[in-house]
Amino acid sequence: MRRFGTRSETRSRMTARGTGEPKVHKPLVIGIAGCSGSGKTTLARELATQLDATLFPLDLYYRDLSQFPLDSRHKQNFDHPDSLESELIEQHVRALAKGEAIQRPVYDFKTHSRVAGAFDTITPANVVIVEGILALHFAQLAPLYDFSIYVDAPDDVCLARRIHRDMRERGRTEQSVREQFAATAQPMAELYVLPSAARATITVDGTESLDWSVERVLERLRAAGLQMAGQLPADEGMRGSG
């Protein structure tokens, strides 16, 4: 898949003619949701590459569990909406949507806690992609999205992918991942994630080719007139839908 030309880093801020004052550019905000292991993160990362976008993963906003004993933190329900600091998520997405920089917390998945005093400064690009299982669940985020995507995939595929990810990236055992999937991930998905698909502008199949999913999304963005609004690059080298 061909990548669109890289944007200048200065495009997120433009100078108002005749005043010398910086004019904040309001980016296009895209929300991407789907069950854990559906392929939403892979799609979000590829779209971020294609669009030279700022990626905003909700997983970095888990509540700090350092007040609990280390050996009991993994027993928390990380798939429930209350596990995320939704107030801070809304505050930060709202700021990015206005073109403002944020101080994003740093989360340690192995200890289920935030790194004390550590923050990443995030300045929004022309496009901001908000990604997470509950990205379409929180009603307060819906008005901030210009476009939204739900990634659908069968439970067995989601479980296999979650096992692979959590063992490799989060220091988990296969048994612990399976137990958590059955106890919380699957039930919470039925309660909160699956219903949020109704808020999506488009639904894509998480088992389809990544290239095809990306093309479908970009075509829908253009069809929605977002390219004409100057938010998307021109259709350079994109294949037809066939």
C-alpha positions as a Markdown table, in Angstrom:
| # | Residue | x | y | z |
|---|---|---|---|---|
| 1 | Met | 0.0 | 0.0 | 0.0 |
| 2 | Arg | 1.3 | 3.4 | -0.9 |
| 3 | Arg | 1.7 | 5.9 | 1.8 |
| 4 | Phe | 0.4 | 9.4 | 1.3 |
| 5 | Gly | 3.0 | 12.2 | 1.2 |
| 6 | Thr | 4.3 | 13.3 | 4.6 |
| 7 | Arg | 2.8 | 16.5 | 5.9 |
| 8 | Ser | 4.9 | 19.4 | 7.1 |
| 9 | Glu | 5.1 | 19.4 | 10.9 |
| 10 | Thr | 4.1 | 23.1 | 10.9 |
| 11 | Arg | 0.7 | 22.5 | 9.3 |
| 12 | Ser | -1.0 | 22.0 | 12.7 |
| 13 | Arg | -0.4 | 25.7 | 13.3 |
| 14 | Met | -0.7 | 28.4 | 10.8 |
| 15 | Thr | 0.0 | 32.1 | 11.1 |
| 16 | Ala | -3.0 | 34.5 | 10.7 |
| 17 | Arg | -2.3 | 36.8 | 7.8 |
| 18 | Gly | -1.3 | 40.3 | 8.8 |
| 19 | Thr | -1.4 | 39.7 | 12.6 |
| 20 | Gly | 1.6 | 37.4 | 13.2 |
| 21 | Glu | -0.5 | 35.5 | 15.7 |
| 22 | Pro | -0.5 | 31.7 | 15.5 |
| 23 | Lys | -3.8 | 30.4 | 14.3 |
| 24 | Val | -4.7 | 27.0 | 15.8 |
| 25 | His | -5.7 | 24.4 | 13.2 |
| 26 | Lys | -8.6 | 22.2 | 14.2 |
| 27 | Pro | -7.9 | 18.6 | 13.2 |
| 28 | Leu | -10.2 | 15.9 | 11.8 |
| 29 | Val | -11.0 | 13.6 | 14.7 |
| 30 | Ile | -11.7 | 9.9 | 14.0 |
| 31 | Gly | -13.0 | 7.4 | 16.6 |
| 32 | Ile | -12.2 | 3.6 | 16.2 |
| 33 | Ala | -13.7 | 0.9 | 18.4 |
| 34 | Gly | -14.2 | -2.8 | 18.4 |
| 35 | Cys | -13.8 | -5.7 | 20.8 |
| 36 | Ser | -10.4 | -6.5 | 22.2 |
| 37 | Gly | -8.5 | -8.4 | 19.5 |
| 38 | Ser | -10.8 | -7.3 | 16.7 |
| 39 | Gly | -8.0 | -5.6 | 14.8 |
| 40 | Lys | -9.0 | -2.0 | 15.6 |
| 41 | Thr | -5.5 | -1.1 | 16.9 |
| 42 | Thr | -3.9 | -2.5 | 13.7 |
| 43 | Leu | -6.3 | -0.5 | 11.6 |
| 44 | Ala | -5.8 | 2.6 | 13.7 |
| 45 | Arg | -2.0 | 2.4 | 13.4 |
| 46 | Glu | -2.1 | 1.9 | 9.6 |
| 47 | Leu | -4.5 | 4.8 | 9.2 |
| 48 | Ala | -2.3 | 6.9 | 11.4 |
| 49 | Thr | 0.6 | 6.1 | 9.1 |
| 50 | Gln | -1.4 | 6.7 | 5.9 |
| 51 | Leu | -2.8 | 10.0 | 7.2 |
| 52 | Asp | 0.2 | 11.1 | 9.2 |
| 53 | Ala | -2.2 | 11.3 | 12.2 |
| 54 | Thr | -1.8 | 11.6 | 15.9 |
| 55 | Leu | -2.8 | 8.3 | 17.6 |
| 56 | Phe | -4.8 | 8.5 | 20.9 |
| 57 | Pro | -5.0 | 5.1 | 22.5 |
| 58 | Leu | -7.6 | 4.9 | 25.3 |
| 59 | Asp | -5.5 | 2.1 | 27.0 |
| 60 | Leu | -3.1 | 4.7 | 28.3 |
| 61 | Tyr | -5.9 | 6.2 | 30.4 |
| 62 | Tyr | -6.5 | 3.2 | 32.7 |
| 63 | Arg | -7.0 | 4.4 | 36.3 |
| 64 | Asp | -3.9 | 4.2 | 38.5 |
| 65 | Leu | -4.1 | 1.0 | 40.7 |
| 66 | Ser | -0.9 | 1.7 | 42.7 |
| 67 | Gln | -3.0 | 1.9 | 45.9 |
| 68 | Phe | -3.8 | -1.8 | 45.6 |
| 69 | Pro | -1.3 | -4.7 | 46.4 |
| 70 | Leu | 0.6 | -5.6 | 43.3 |
| 71 | Asp | -0.5 | -9.2 | 43.3 |
| 72 | Ser | -4.2 | -8.2 | 43.3 |
| 73 | Arg | -4.3 | -5.5 | 40.6 |
| 74 | His | -4.7 | -8.0 | 37.8 |
| 75 | Lys | -8.1 | -9.0 | 39.3 |
| 76 | Gln | -9.6 | -5.6 | 38.4 |
| 77 | Asn | -12.1 | -5.5 | 35.5 |
| 78 | Phe | -10.2 | -3.7 | 32.8 |
| 79 | Asp | -13.0 | -4.0 | 30.3 |
| 80 | His | -15.6 | -2.0 | 32.2 |
| 81 | Pro | -16.0 | 1.7 | 31.4 |
| 82 | Asp | -15.1 | 2.6 | 35.0 |
| 83 | Ser | -11.6 | 1.2 | 34.5 |
| 84 | Leu | -10.8 | 4.2 | 32.3 |
| 85 | Glu | -10.5 | 7.8 | 33.5 |
| 86 | Ser | -13.2 | 9.0 | 31.2 |
| 87 | Glu | -13.2 | 12.5 | 32.5 |
| 88 | Leu | -9.5 | 13.0 | 31.5 |
| 89 | Ile | -10.1 | 11.3 | 28.2 |
| 90 | Glu | -12.9 | 13.7 | 27.4 |
| 91 | Gln | -10.8 | 16.7 | 28.5 |
| 92 | His | -7.8 | 15.6 | 26.3 |
| 93 | Val | -9.8 | 14.6 | 23.2 |
| 94 | Arg | -11.7 | 18.0 | 23.4 |
| 95 | Ala | -8.3 | 19.8 | 23.7 |
| 96 | Leu | -6.9 | 17.9 | 20.7 |
| 97 | Ala | -10.0 | 18.6 | 18.7 |
| 98 | Lys | -9.4 | 22.3 | 19.2 |
| 99 | Gly | -5.8 | 21.9 | 18.1 |
| 100 | Glu | -4.3 | 22.2 | 21.5 |
| 101 | Ala | -1.4 | 20.1 | 23.0 |
| 102 | Ile | -1.9 | 17.8 | 25.9 |
| 103 | Gln | 0.2 | 16.2 | 28.6 |
| 104 | Arg | -0.7 | 12.5 | 28.2 |
| 105 | Pro | 0.0 | 10.1 | 31.2 |
| 106 | Val | 2.4 | 7.2 | 30.9 |
| 107 | Tyr | 0.9 | 3.8 | 31.9 |
| 108 | Asp | 2.8 | 0.7 | 33.0 |
| 109 | Phe | 0.7 | -2.4 | 31.9 |
| 110 | Lys | 2.9 | -4.8 | 34.0 |
| 111 | Thr | 2.2 | -3.0 | 37.3 |
| 112 | His | -1.2 | -1.6 | 36.3 |
| 113 | Ser | -0.2 | 1.9 | 37.4 |
| 114 | Arg | 0.8 | 5.2 | 36.0 |
| 115 | Val | 4.5 | 6.2 | 36.0 |
| 116 | Ala | 4.6 | 8.9 | 38.6 |
| 117 | Gly | 5.5 | 12.3 | 37.3 |
| 118 | Ala | 5.9 | 11.0 | 33.7 |
| 119 | Phe | 3.9 | 12.6 | 30.8 |
| 120 | Asp | 4.2 | 12.7 | 27.0 |
| 121 | Thr | 3.5 | 16.0 | 25.3 |
| 122 | Ile | 1.1 | 15.4 | 22.4 |
| 123 | Thr | 0.5 | 18.0 | 19.8 |
| 124 | Pro | -2.3 | 17.2 | 17.3 |
| 125 | Ala | -1.6 | 16.6 | 13.6 |
| 126 | Asn | -4.1 | 17.3 | 10.9 |
| 127 | Val | -5.9 | 14.1 | 11.9 |
| 128 | Val | -6.4 | 12.7 | 15.4 |
| 129 | Ile | -7.4 | 9.0 | 15.8 |
| 130 | Val | -9.0 | 8.0 | 19.1 |
| 131 | Glu | -8.7 | 4.2 | 19.5 |
| 132 | Gly | -10.0 | 1.8 | 22.1 |
| 133 | Ile | -12.7 | -0.8 | 22.8 |
| 134 | Leu | -14.8 | 1.9 | 24.4 |
| 135 | Ala | -14.0 | 4.7 | 22.0 |
| 136 | Leu | -17.6 | 4.7 | 20.8 |
| 137 | His | -19.2 | 3.9 | 24.1 |
| 138 | Phe | -18.7 | 7.2 | 25.9 |
| 139 | Ala | -21.6 | 9.5 | 24.8 |
| 140 | Gln | -19.6 | 12.6 | 25.7 |
| 141 | Leu | -17.0 | 11.7 | 23.0 |
| 142 | Ala | -19.5 | 11.2 | 20.2 |
| 143 | Pro | -19.9 | 14.9 | 19.4 |
| 144 | Leu | -16.1 | 15.3 | 19.1 |
| 145 | Tyr | -15.8 | 12.8 | 16.3 |
| 146 | Asp | -16.0 | 13.8 | 12.6 |
| 147 | Phe | -16.0 | 10.2 | 11.6 |
| 148 | Ser | -16.2 | 6.9 | 13.4 |
| 149 | Ile | -15.3 | 3.2 | 12.7 |
| 150 | Tyr | -16.3 | 0.0 | 14.3 |
| 151 | Val | -14.2 | -3.1 | 13.7 |
| 152 | Asp | -16.1 | -6.4 | 13.9 |
| 153 | Ala | -14.5 | -9.9 | 14.4 |
| 154 | Pro | -15.6 | -13.3 | 15.8 |
| 155 | Asp | -14.9 | -14.1 | 19.5 |
| 156 | Asp | -12.4 | -16.9 | 18.7 |
| 157 | Val | -10.3 | -14.6 | 16.5 |
| 158 | Cys | -10.4 | -11.9 | 19.2 |
| 159 | Leu | -9.3 | -14.3 | 21.9 |
| 160 | Ala | -6.4 | -15.7 | 19.9 |
| 161 | Arg | -5.1 | -12.2 | 19.1 |
| 162 | Arg | -5.5 | -11.0 | 22.7 |
| 163 | Ile | -3.5 | -14.0 | 24.0 |
| 164 | His | -0.7 | -13.2 | 21.5 |
| 165 | Arg | -0.7 | -9.5 | 22.4 |
| 166 | Asp | -0.9 | -9.8 | 26.1 |
| 167 | Met | 1.8 | -12.4 | 26.4 |
| 168 | Arg | 4.2 | -10.5 | 24.1 |
| 169 | Glu | 3.5 | -6.9 | 25.2 |
| 170 | Arg | 2.1 | -7.1 | 28.8 |
| 171 | Gly | 3.9 | -10.0 | 30.4 |
| 172 | Arg | 0.7 | -12.1 | 30.9 |
| 173 | Thr | 0.4 | -15.9 | 30.8 |
| 174 | Glu | -2.0 | -17.6 | 28.4 |
| 175 | Gln | -4.1 | -19.0 | 31.3 |
| 176 | Ser | -4.6 | -15.5 | 32.8 |
| 177 | Val | -5.6 | -14.1 | 29.5 |
| 178 | Arg | -8.1 | -16.8 | 28.9 |
| 179 | Glu | -9.6 | -16.4 | 32.3 |
| 180 | Gln | -9.9 | -12.7 | 32.0 |
| 181 | Phe | -11.5 | -13.0 | 28.6 |
| 182 | Ala | -14.2 | -15.3 | 29.9 |
| 183 | Ala | -14.7 | -13.4 | 33.1 |
| 184 | Thr | -14.8 | -9.8 | 31.9 |
| 185 | Ala | -13.7 | -9.2 | 28.3 |
| 186 | Gln | -16.5 | -11.1 | 26.6 |
| 187 | Pro | -19.3 | -10.1 | 29.0 |
| 188 | Met | -18.3 | -6.5 | 29.0 |
| 189 | Ala | -18.1 | -6.5 | 25.2 |
| 190 | Glu | -21.7 | -7.7 | 25.0 |
| 191 | Leu | -22.8 | -5.0 | 27.4 |
| 192 | Tyr | -20.8 | -2.0 | 26.3 |
| 193 | Val | -18.7 | -2.6 | 23.1 |
| 194 | Leu | -21.1 | -4.3 | 20.7 |
| 195 | Pro | -24.0 | -1.8 | 21.3 |
| 196 | Ser | -21.6 | 1.0 | 20.5 |
| 197 | Ala | -21.4 | -0.2 | 16.9 |
| 198 | Ala | -24.6 | 1.7 | 16.3 |
| 199 | Arg | -22.7 | 5.0 | 16.6 |
| 200 | Ala | -20.2 | 4.1 | 13.9 |
| 201 | Thr | -20.1 | 5.8 | 10.5 |
| 202 | Ile | -18.8 | 2.6 | 9.0 |
| 203 | Thr | -18.3 | -1.0 | 10.1 |
| 204 | Val | -15.4 | -3.0 | 8.7 |
| 205 | Asp | -14.5 | -6.7 | 9.0 |
| 206 | Gly | -11.5 | -7.2 | 11.3 |
| 207 | Thr | -10.6 | -10.5 | 9.5 |
| 208 | Glu | -10.4 | -8.9 | 6.0 |
| 209 | Ser | -7.2 | -7.7 | 4.4 |
| 210 | Leu | -5.8 | -4.6 | 6.2 |
| 211 | Asp | -5.2 | -2.9 | 2.8 |
| 212 | Trp | -8.9 | -3.4 | 1.9 |
| 213 | Ser | -10.2 | -2.0 | 5.2 |
| 214 | Val | -8.0 | 1.1 | 4.9 |
| 215 | Glu | -9.1 | 1.7 | 1.4 |
| 216 | Arg | -12.8 | 1.4 | 2.4 |
| 217 | Val | -12.3 | 3.9 | 5.2 |
| 218 | Leu | -10.5 | 6.4 | 3.0 |
| 219 | Glu | -13.1 | 6.1 | 0.3 |
| 220 | Arg | -15.9 | 6.8 | 2.8 |
| 221 | Leu | -14.0 | 9.8 | 4.2 |
| 222 | Arg | -13.8 | 11.3 | 0.7 |
| 223 | Ala | -17.4 | 10.4 | 0.0 |
| 224 | Ala | -18.4 | 12.3 | 3.2 |
| 225 | Gly | -16.7 | 15.4 | 1.7 |
| 226 | Leu | -13.9 | 15.5 | 4.2 |
| 227 | Gln | -11.3 | 15.6 | 1.4 |
| 228 | Met | -13.0 | 18.7 | -0.1 |
| 229 | Ala | -12.8 | 20.3 | 3.3 |
| 230 | Gly | -9.0 | 20.1 | 3.0 |
| 231 | Gln | -8.7 | 17.5 | 5.8 |
| 232 | Leu | -7.4 | 14.6 | 3.6 |
| 233 | Pro | -4.7 | 14.4 | 1.0 |
| 234 | Ala | -5.6 | 13.9 | -2.6 |
| 235 | Asp | -6.2 | 10.4 | -4.0 |
| 236 | Glu | -2.6 | 9.6 | -4.9 |
| 237 | Gly | -2.1 | 6.1 | -6.2 |
| 238 | Met | -5.1 | 4.5 | -4.5 |
| 239 | Arg | -6.4 | 1.4 | -6.1 |
| 240 | Gly | -10.0 | 1.3 | -7.2 |
| 241 | Ser | -12.5 | -0.5 | -5.0 |
| 242 | Gly | -12.8 | -3.2 | -7.6 |
